Amino acid sequence: MMCVRRGRPGAEEDIQTMNTWFNKFGFATPSGQCIDPDGKEIKPALEKFRDQINQSNDDISCCLITLMSHGREGGYILGKDGIGASLEEIFPLFNNVLCPKLQQKPKVFLIQACRGGKRDAGVSSTDQLSIETEDNDDVDEIRRLPTASDYYVVYSTQKGYVSLRNDVIGSRMIEIMDQVFSVHGMEWHIGDLFTKVCTQQIW
């Protein structure tokens, strides 16, 4: 977990919520937590975490990386000094080449940060959408893995928009995620869980 507290009232609550969540669902943090890093420290901290995963003798079932800070349009997460680290440089650190220990394992990124300056007021939902897909024909067994696979990236807001955070109770996404996973975390697929989280984020 990486979290910048400077200029982000409510961030302490997010840290507490995530620590409780990690313990509840059995996640270990071998490299500790990265609290209030400068921008240039973010990528090395994640490389250290990645290296510890590769060296681990444990049977790792998935990896969850939580990045909570200010963000900037163009895909940057900011350190406490306002210097940005590119998410496009962070995601490949855990691909199948650089992190073989996580091959065919889910790699979940939670990005709690603004992605621009627009505000999403939301709309009232009047009906549900249904999507039909065609069945795929059977395919031969996959013999090679792509360089990047099994990524699941969850943003707290859409591209170009601000992210929601309350000064007292913390970030909206973290709050709702804790609520949804507490009720359905042991029953639902991760895609269904985060779909539920995303539909409840408007205040």
C-alpha positions in Angstrom: 0.0 0.0 0.0 1.2 3.5 -0.9 -0.5 6.5 0.6 0.3 10.2 0.6 -1.3 12.1 3.5 0.0 15.6 2.8 -2.9 17.8 1.6 -5.3 14.8 1.7 -7.5 15.1 4.9 -9.1 11.7 5.5 -6.1 9.7 4.3 -5.3 8.4 7.7 -8.8 6.8 7.7 -8.1 5.2 4.4 -4.9 3.7 5.8 -6.7 2.3 8.8 -9.5 0.9 6.6 -7.1 -0.8 4.2 -5.1 -2.3 7.1 -8.2 -3.7 8.6 -9.2 -5.0 5.1 -5.8 -6.6 4.5 -6.0 -8.5 7.8 -9.6 -9.5 7.2 -8.9 -11.1 3.8 -5.5 -12.5 4.6 -3.2 -10.2 2.7 0.4 -9.9 3.8 2.6 -6.8 3.3 6.2 -8.1 3.2 7.8 -4.8 2.3 5.8 -2.8 4.8 3.9 0.3 3.7 5.0 3.2 1.6 3.6 6.2 3.4 4.3 9.8 2.2 6.9 9.0 -0.5 8.4 11.5 -2.8 7.5 11.0 -6.5 10.9 9.5 -7.3 10.5 6.9 -4.4 7.3 5.3 -5.7 8.6 3.2 -8.5 11.6 1.9 -6.4 9.3 1.0 -3.6 7.2 -1.1 -5.9 10.2 -2.7 -7.5 11.3 -3.7 -4.0 7.8 -5.2 -3.3 8.0 -7.0 -6.7 11.4 -8.5 -5.9 10.2 -9.7 -2.5 7.3 -11.5 -4.3 9.7 -13.2 -6.7 11.9 -14.4 -3.8 9.0 -15.6 -1.7 8.6 -19.3 -1.0 4.9 -18.8 -0.2 2.1 -19.9 -2.4 0.8 -16.5 -3.5 -2.7 -16.6 -4.8 -3.0 -12.9 -5.9 -1.4 -9.5 -5.5 -3.2 -6.3 -4.5 -1.5 -2.9 -4.9 -3.2 0.1 -3.5 -2.0 3.6 -4.6 -3.7 6.5 -2.8 -2.6 10.1 -3.5 -3.2 13.1 -5.6 -3.3 12.3 -9.3 -2.7 14.2 -12.6 -4.2 13.9 -16.0 -2.1 11.7 -18.3 -1.9 8.8 -15.8 0.3 10.0 -13.0 0.2 9.3 -9.3 1.9 12.0 -7.2 4.3 11.8 -4.4 4.2 14.2 -1.4 6.5 16.5 -3.3 4.1 16.8 -6.2 6.3 14.9 -8.5 4.5 12.3 -10.5 5.1 8.6 -11.2 3.7 7.2 -14.4 1.2 4.4 -14.0 2.2 3.2 -17.5 5.7 2.6 -16.0 4.3 1.0 -12.8 2.0 -1.6 -14.3 4.7 -3.4 -16.3 6.7 -4.0 -13.1 4.4 -6.9 -12.4 4.2 -8.5 -15.8 4.9 -12.1 -16.5 8.6 -11.4 -17.5 9.5 -9.2 -14.5 7.4 -11.0 -11.9 7.2 -14.7 -12.9 5.9 -15.6 -9.4 2.6 -13.9 -10.3 2.2 -15.7 -13.7 -1.5 -16.7 -14.0 -2.3 -14.9 -10.7 -4.6 -11.9 -10.4 -2.7 -8.6 -10.1 -5.2 -6.0 -8.8 -4.3 -2.3 -8.7 -6.5 0.1 -6.8 -5.9 3.7 -7.9 -7.4 6.2 -5.5 -6.5 9.5 -7.2 -7.8 12.2 -9.4 -7.4 11.8 -13.1 -8.4 15.4 -14.1 -10.4 18.3 -12.9 -14.0 17.5 -14.0 -16.7 16.5 -11.6 -19.1 13.7 -12.1 -22.6 14.5 -10.6 -24.0 11.1 -11.7 -27.5 10.4 -13.0 -30.5 8.5 -11.7 -30.7 4.9 -12.8 -34.1 4.0 -14.3 -33.4 0.6 -15.7 -30.7 -2.1 -16.1 -28.7 -2.8 -19.2 -28.2 -6.3 -20.4 -25.4 -7.4 -22.7 -25.5 -10.5 -24.8 -22.4 -12.2 -26.0 -21.9 -15.0 -28.5 -20.4 -18.2 -27.3 -16.8 -18.7 -28.4 -15.7 -21.9 -30.1 -13.4 -24.2 -28.2 -9.8 -23.2 -28.6 -6.6 -25.1 -28.2 -4.7 -25.0 -24.9 -2.7 -21.8 -24.6 1.0 -22.7 -24.8 2.5 -19.3 -24.1 1.5 -16.5 -21.8 1.4 -12.9 -23.0 3.9 -10.5 -21.5 1.1 -8.9 -19.5 -1.9 -10.8 -18.3 -4.3 -11.2 -15.4 -4.3 -7.4 -14.6 -7.3 -5.9 -12.9 -7.0 -2.1 -12.6 -9.7 -0.2 -10.5 -9.8 3.5 -10.7 -11.7 5.7 -8.2 -12.9 7.9 -11.1 -13.0 8.0 -14.8 -10.4 9.6 -17.0 -10.4 13.4 -16.7 -12.4 13.6 -13.5 -11.7 14.3 -9.8 -11.8 11.5 -7.2 -14.1 11.7 -4.1 -12.6 12.0 -0.6 -14.2 13.1 2.7 -12.0 14.9 5.2 -13.4 12.8 8.1 -14.2 9.3 6.7 -11.7 9.1 3.9 -12.0 8.2 0.2 -15.3 7.2 -1.2 -14.0 4.2 -3.1 -12.1 2.8 -0.1 -15.2 3.3 2.1 -17.6 1.5 -0.3 -15.1 -1.2 -1.1 -14.8 -2.1 2.6 -18.6 -2.2 2.8 -19.2 -4.3 -0.3 -16.3 -6.8 0.4 -17.4 -7.2 4.1 -20.8 -8.4 2.9 -20.1 -10.2 -0.3 -16.3 -10.7 -0.4 -16.3 -14.4 0.2 -19.2 -15.1 -2.3 -18.9 -12.9 -5.4 -16.4 -12.8 -8.2 -13.9 -9.9 -8.0 -15.4 -8.3 -11.1 -18.9 -8.3 -9.6 -17.5 -6.9 -6.3 -15.9 -3.9 -8.0 -18.8 -3.3 -10.3 -20.9 -2.9 -7.2 -18.3 -0.6 -5.7 -18.3 1.6 -8.8 -22.1 1.9 -8.9 -22.2 3.2 -5.3 -19.5 5.9 -5.4 -21.6 9.0 -6.0 -22.4 11.0 -2.9 
